[in-house]
Amino acid sequence: MEPEIRILADAAAIAQRAAQEFVQAATRAVHERNAFQVALAGGSTPKVLYNLLVSDPALRSQVPWDKIQVFFGDERHVGPGHPDSNFRMATETMLSKVPLRANQVTRIKGEYPDAEQATREYEEAIASHFKLKAGELPRFDLLLVGMGNEGHTLSLFPGTKALHADGRIAVRNWVGKLYADRITLTAPAACAAAEILFLVTGADKALALKGVLEGPYEPEQLPAQLLRPKNGKLLWLVDTAAGGMLSRGIRE
């Protein structure tokens, strides 16, 4: 399916549009299955979105908080209290401010010394929740992702082993340039989602974004190209700075 590309003014406009998308995806999922399964992202733009979902009374009232199951697209190899933790950011900005039970949030246990153990536990938790048989992939209703200025998404970095992790839901990925392990959903697991929503801001992303959306298919160099849902929607929300070099996209 061809991606839908929307070029908006700034991070605030992206958050507003993303919030509408979040509410629509949640409403649809609850109507169909009485549950909304979302995988959250880290980063500055999702942070604005999470703040908006809890601070805007109209939006907050439309989210079926009691039906949500929260997962994470990736995590750093740090504990839940660490400043770099995606879980910590999501908790401080949104999860702690809404009526969620502990069993509605499945986090990646980045505090384990062995990142592989954290990965296996996360895979098992996902398989259990989605009642997956061997070889099956979860179908998240919504997967939020960003993109780095070299074209990475989730913790799928250029030239890393995670780009070839077929058959896995999540993997430990050693990222040499960061001298760190990351735990990340695999591209096949991401592509099984009903909707993938990219949130991209900043002029430093412009060249990579043009490469991902308009250049040749080279996912070893630009892993964000791997995220193409097999049977779902792909929406890119980018600001004017990030989308400045694009020759296509709807300017809102």
NORWOLIN-V708654 format. One record per residue. N is the residue number from 0. PHI is phi in degrees with one decimal (NA if undefined). PSI is psi in whole degrees, 0 to 359 (999 if undefined). D_LAST is the distance of its C-alpha to the last C-alpha in Angstrom with 1 decimal. Layout:
N & PHI & PSI & D_LAST
N & PHI & PSI & D_LAST
This chain:
0 & NA & 137 & 21.6
1 & -69.1 & 140 & 18.7
2 & -70.0 & 150 & 16.0
3 & -98.2 & 127 & 12.5
4 & -118.6 & 122 & 10.2
5 & -120.2 & 127 & 6.7
6 & -106.3 & 116 & 6.0
7 & -116.3 & 169 & 5.4
8 & -63.0 & 311 & 7.7
9 & -161.3 & 185 & 10.8
10 & -60.9 & 324 & 13.1
11 & -65.2 & 319 & 13.0
12 & -67.5 & 322 & 9.4
13 & -63.3 & 315 & 10.2
14 & -60.6 & 318 & 13.4
15 & -62.5 & 314 & 12.1
16 & -68.2 & 320 & 10.1
17 & -65.7 & 324 & 13.2
18 & -63.3 & 319 & 15.5
19 & -61.1 & 317 & 14.3
20 & -64.8 & 319 & 14.9
21 & -59.5 & 312 & 18.2
22 & -63.7 & 317 & 19.4
23 & -63.3 & 316 & 18.8
24 & -63.9 & 319 & 20.6
25 & -65.4 & 315 & 23.3
26 & -62.0 & 316 & 23.8
27 & -64.1 & 315 & 24.1
28 & -65.5 & 319 & 26.5
29 & -67.6 & 323 & 28.7
30 & -63.2 & 319 & 29.0
31 & -79.8 & 320 & 30.0
32 & -136.2 & 4 & 32.2
33 & 64.0 & 26 & 32.4
34 & -158.0 & 148 & 31.0
35 & -126.5 & 116 & 27.8
36 & -108.6 & 110 & 28.2
37 & -122.7 & 140 & 25.6
38 & -108.0 & 121 & 26.0
39 & -87.9 & 161 & 24.6
40 & -115.4 & 158 & 23.6
41 & -89.2 & 183 & 24.8
42 & 108.1 & 168 & 23.0
43 & -73.8 & 321 & 21.3
44 & -70.3 & 315 & 17.8
45 & -58.1 & 326 & 19.4
46 & -59.4 & 318 & 21.6
47 & -63.2 & 319 & 18.9
48 & -61.2 & 312 & 17.9
49 & -62.1 & 318 & 21.6
50 & -59.1 & 318 & 22.2
51 & -65.0 & 319 & 19.4
52 & -62.9 & 332 & 20.9
53 & -99.0 & 337 & 24.3
54 & -94.0 & 337 & 23.7
55 & -88.8 & 112 & 21.4
56 & -57.7 & 322 & 24.0
57 & -65.2 & 316 & 21.8
58 & -68.3 & 313 & 20.4
59 & -55.2 & 319 & 23.8
60 & -72.1 & 342 & 25.6
61 & -90.0 & 346 & 23.5
62 & -84.4 & 125 & 24.3
63 & -80.0 & 75 & 27.7
64 & -56.6 & 327 & 29.2
65 & -74.5 & 349 & 32.6
66 & -108.1 & 2 & 31.4
67 & -84.9 & 140 & 29.5
68 & -119.1 & 119 & 31.0
69 & -101.0 & 131 & 29.6
70 & -127.7 & 181 & 30.1
71 & -131.8 & 139 & 28.9
72 & -70.5 & 326 & 27.6
73 & -161.7 & 170 & 29.8
74 & -152.6 & 152 & 32.0
75 & -81.8 & 163 & 33.9
76 & -84.7 & 64 & 37.7
77 & -140.0 & 165 & 38.1
78 & -75.8 & 168 & 39.2
79 & -68.0 & 345 & 37.1
80 & -97.4 & 358 & 37.9
81 & -73.0 & 143 & 36.9
82 & -57.3 & 333 & 34.1
83 & -86.8 & 357 & 32.5
84 & -71.1 & 127 & 32.6
85 & -63.4 & 322 & 29.4
86 & -61.2 & 315 & 31.3
87 & -60.9 & 314 & 32.2
88 & -60.7 & 313 & 28.7
89 & -65.2 & 324 & 27.5
90 & -67.3 & 313 & 30.7
91 & -67.3 & 325 & 30.5
92 & -88.5 & 330 & 26.9
93 & -137.4 & 306 & 26.8
94 & -62.6 & 325 & 29.8
95 & -78.6 & 351 & 32.5
96 & -106.2 & 4 & 30.7
97 & -128.9 & 160 & 30.5
98 & -76.9 & 83 & 33.4
99 & -113.9 & 140 & 33.8
100 & -84.2 & 157 & 37.2
101 & -57.2 & 324 & 38.2
102 & -77.9 & 2 & 38.3
103 & -91.6 & 356 & 34.6
104 & -123.4 & 124 & 33.7
105 & -112.4 & 109 & 34.8
106 & -102.4 & 165 & 34.7
107 & -92.9 & 125 & 35.8
108 & -84.2 & 74 & 39.1
109 & -66.4 & 349 & 38.4
110 & -76.5 & 346 & 41.5
111 & -62.1 & 134 & 43.8
112 & -56.8 & 324 & 45.6
113 & -97.2 & 108 & 45.2
114 & -63.3 & 333 & 41.5
115 & -65.5 & 322 & 42.8
116 & -63.3 & 317 & 44.2
117 & -60.5 & 320 & 40.9
118 & -64.6 & 312 & 39.2
119 & -62.1 & 319 & 41.9
120 & -64.4 & 321 & 41.7
121 & -66.6 & 316 & 38.0
122 & -58.2 & 316 & 38.3
123 & -64.5 & 320 & 41.1
124 & -64.4 & 319 & 39.2
125 & -66.3 & 313 & 36.3
126 & -59.5 & 321 & 38.9
127 & -67.1 & 314 & 40.7
128 & -63.6 & 315 & 37.7
129 & -86.2 & 0 & 36.4
130 & 53.3 & 53 & 40.0
131 & -85.2 & 141 & 39.6
132 & -85.6 & 166 & 42.4
133 & -54.7 & 131 & 43.3
134 & 88.2 & 350 & 40.7
135 & -82.8 & 156 & 38.0
136 & -116.2 & 150 & 34.5
137 & -72.9 & 152 & 32.6
138 & -113.6 & 92 & 29.6
139 & -67.3 & 143 & 27.3
140 & -72.0 & 327 & 24.9
141 & -149.8 & 132 & 22.2
142 & -121.2 & 116 & 22.5
143 & -91.4 & 133 & 20.3
144 & -142.2 & 160 & 20.6
145 & -117.7 & 189 & 19.6
146 & -145.1 & 135 & 20.5
147 & -83.1 & 169 & 23.0
148 & -74.3 & 359 & 23.1
149 & -113.8 & 13 & 25.6
150 & 90.0 & 11 & 23.7
151 & -80.8 & 156 & 25.5
152 & -142.7 & 158 & 24.1
153 & 50.5 & 225 & 26.1
154 & -115.1 & 42 & 29.4
155 & -97.8 & 95 & 29.6
156 & -96.1 & 153 & 30.3
157 & -52.5 & 133 & 31.1
158 & 73.6 & 10 & 34.7
159 & -96.1 & 161 & 35.6
160 & -64.9 & 333 & 37.6
161 & -61.9 & 342 & 35.0
162 & -69.6 & 347 & 33.3
163 & -124.3 & 42 & 36.4
164 & -101.9 & 52 & 36.9
165 & -63.7 & 142 & 37.2
166 & 89.7 & 354 & 38.8
167 & -111.0 & 150 & 37.7
168 & -85.7 & 318 & 35.2
169 & -140.6 & 157 & 35.1
170 & -143.3 & 156 & 36.9
171 & -80.7 & 133 & 38.1
172 & -129.6 & 116 & 36.7
173 & -79.0 & 124 & 38.4
174 & -112.9 & 101 & 36.1
175 & -58.6 & 320 & 38.5
176 & -68.8 & 340 & 36.3
177 & -99.2 & 354 & 35.8
178 & 45.7 & 54 & 39.5
179 & -156.7 & 150 & 38.4
180 & -82.8 & 148 & 38.1
181 & -127.1 & 156 & 34.9
182 & -115.2 & 128 & 34.8
183 & -144.4 & 149 & 32.0
184 & -62.7 & 149 & 31.0
185 & -82.1 & 163 & 31.7
186 & -61.2 & 317 & 29.2
187 & -60.2 & 321 & 31.0
188 & -65.1 & 318 & 30.7
189 & -63.1 & 320 & 27.0
190 & -73.0 & 350 & 26.5
191 & -83.0 & 354 & 28.4
192 & -66.9 & 153 & 25.6
193 & -72.1 & 331 & 23.9
194 & -151.8 & 133 & 20.5
195 & -111.5 & 127 & 19.6
196 & -119.1 & 110 & 16.6
197 & -88.2 & 135 & 16.0
198 & -120.9 & 114 & 14.8
199 & -133.6 & 124 & 14.9
200 & -132.6 & 152 & 14.9
201 & 107.8 & 137 & 16.9
202 & -63.8 & 334 & 17.9
203 & -68.0 & 348 & 21.0
204 & -95.9 & 352 & 19.2
205 & -58.4 & 314 & 17.6
206 & -68.8 & 315 & 20.7
207 & -63.4 & 321 & 21.5
208 & -62.6 & 318 & 18.0
209 & -62.6 & 320 & 18.4
210 & -62.7 & 317 & 21.8
211 & -64.7 & 315 & 20.9
212 & -92.3 & 335 & 18.2
213 & -126.5 & 351 & 19.8
214 & -90.0 & 181 & 23.3
215 & -65.2 & 159 & 26.4
216 & -77.4 & 102 & 27.1
217 & -134.4 & 69 & 29.0
218 & -66.7 & 341 & 28.5
219 & -62.9 & 326 & 31.6
220 & -88.4 & 323 & 29.7
221 & -128.0 & 80 & 26.2
222 & -58.6 & 337 & 26.7
223 & -59.0 & 338 & 23.1
224 & -66.5 & 341 & 23.6
225 & -71.0 & 337 & 26.1
226 & -86.1 & 85 & 23.6
227 & -129.6 & 105 & 23.1
228 & -57.3 & 137 & 23.9
229 & -68.0 & 320 & 26.9
230 & -146.7 & 69 & 26.1
231 & -172.0 & 189 & 22.7
232 & -102.6 & 142 & 19.0
233 & -125.2 & 114 & 17.3
234 & -122.1 & 126 & 13.8
235 & -105.3 & 122 & 12.5
236 & -110.1 & 113 & 10.1
237 & -127.8 & 149 & 10.4
238 & -85.5 & 171 & 9.9
239 & -63.5 & 331 & 9.9
240 & -69.7 & 313 & 13.6
241 & -69.8 & 326 & 14.2
242 & -93.1 & 12 & 12.0
243 & -62.4 & 336 & 13.4
244 & -102.0 & 359 & 15.9
245 & -74.7 & 142 & 14.1
246 & -98.9 & 357 & 14.7
247 & -135.7 & 171 & 12.5
248 & 120.3 & 150 & 9.4
249 & -93.4 & 121 & 6.2
250 & -87.5 & 120 & 3.8
251 & -100.8 & 999 & 0.0
